[in-house]
Amino acid sequence: MAKTVALLQEALGFMPAWLFGLVLVILAVVVALIVHGLSVVLVRRAIGPRRSVAMHILDATSGPIRLALCLAAVAAVMPLAPLSGELQSGLAHAFVVATIALIGWILIRAVDLGSARYLLRFRDDISENYLARKHVTQVRVFKRMIDTLIIIIVVSAALMTFNSVRQYGLSLFASAGAAGIIVGLAARPFLSNLIAGVQIAVTQPIRIEDAVIVENEWGWIEDIGSTYVVIRLWDWRRMVVPLSYFIEKPFQNWTRETASLIGSVMFYVDYRTDVTRIRKRLEEIVHESKLWDGAVVNLQVTDANSTAMELRALVSARNASETWDIRCEVREKLISFLQDDMPEALPRQRAELSPPLAVHDVWREPSQQRPGMQNAGSR
C-alpha cells in the first residue's frame, strides 16, 4: 500500500499535498465501490434467481456493506495521505459520524430482516387470516417504533460528536426544569401517538386489512405507522388518521373477530304480495351466487305502513367486499323478479273516489237544492 501511494505521489507531484491527500481518499472510495459492485455481481450469479431468501438478504445488506467497504478503504489510506492537521481532523470527524450512521443502518436492516423472517410463518392469502393479520400488525408497529428509537439514538450520538452541540446539551441538562416542560409540551403529540402505537400493538383494536368505518368513511387498514394509520377507502382514496384517534374516539371495525359479515337488503312491496314466493326466489338467487358463504339467508317482514310492507333480506359473505357485492346482486335480481314475474307486488298508492255530482242538481233553485249545494251553486 505504501509503495502504491509513493508511486502515485511521484506521478501527481505537481499537486499540492492537501489536494493529493483528498484525491487519494476519493480513489480509495472509488476502488471500494468497484470491489463491492463486482462482488455483488459474482454473488448474484452464484446464488441464482431461485433462492429468493438469499437474494432478499443480499439486497437488504448491500447498502451497509457498501458503506462499510468505503469506510475501511478510507481508514486504510488516511494514515498515508499527506493531509494537514485541520483537514485530517475534519476527515476523521466525518469518519466517526459515518461509522455511527453505519451502525444504525446495520441495526435497522437487522430488524427488517428479522421481522420479515418471522412473518414468513403466516399465510395472508386466505380469507380467514385473523392470526396472520394479528402478527403483521404487531410486527409492523414494533418495527416502526424500534426503527424510530434507533434513528433517534444514532442522530443524538452523531450530534454529540460536535463540541457545540455537546455544550448545548449540557446547558440544557443543567436547566432541565423549564426546558423539560417546553420540550414535553412540544413533543406531546408525537409521544401520545407513540404510546397509542404500543397500545394498538398490544390490545389490537385494529389490524392490517381490517374493514373499518372512520368519520363516516368505509375502507381497509392499509398501513400502521409509528404515529399514523393509512386507511384505503372504497374509492381508492387514502385517509391518514393519527394513532391516538383509535384510542380516544369510537369507530366501527367490521372484521374484529372474523372477516365474515351479514348484509341486509331493504325493499318495499304491496300488501297483496306473496312473501313466501319472494323468499323462495331469494334462496335461489343466493344459492346460485359464488359470493355466498353458505351461512345466512333469510327474508322477513320488518315493518308495515299505510301504503306498503317493508321486507328485509339477510345474506352473508366471507368478507366486507363480497358482502357489498352480494347485497347489490340480490337487490338487482329481486327487483328484476318483481318487475317480470310479480308486478302486482310493486308498491302502489290507493285512493277511494266519491260518486260524481249530478249536473241538474247544480242548476236547481236554491230552495230546491239538496243540503250543502247552495254554496256550490253560488260559486
Buried (B, 14 or more C-beta within 10 A) or exposed (E): EEEEBEEBBEEEEEBEEBEBBBBBBEBBBEBBBEBBEEBBEEEBEEBEEEEEEBBBBBEBBBBBBBBBBBBEBBEEBBEBBBBEEEBBEEBEEEBEBBBBBBBBBBBBBBBBBEBBEBBEEBEEEEEEBBEBBBBBBBBBBBBBBBBBEBEEBBEEBBBEEEEEEEEEBEEEEEEEEEEEEEEEEEEEEEEBBBEBBEBBBEEBEBBBBBBBEBEEBBBBBBBBBBBBBBBBBEEEEEBEBBBBBBBEEEBEBBBBEEBBBBBEBEBBBBEEBEBEEBBEBBEEBBEEBEBBBEEBBBBEEEEEEEEBBBBBBBBBBBBBBBBBBBBEBBBEBBEEBBEEEBEEBBBEEEEEEEEEEEEEEEEBEEEEBEEEBEEEEEE
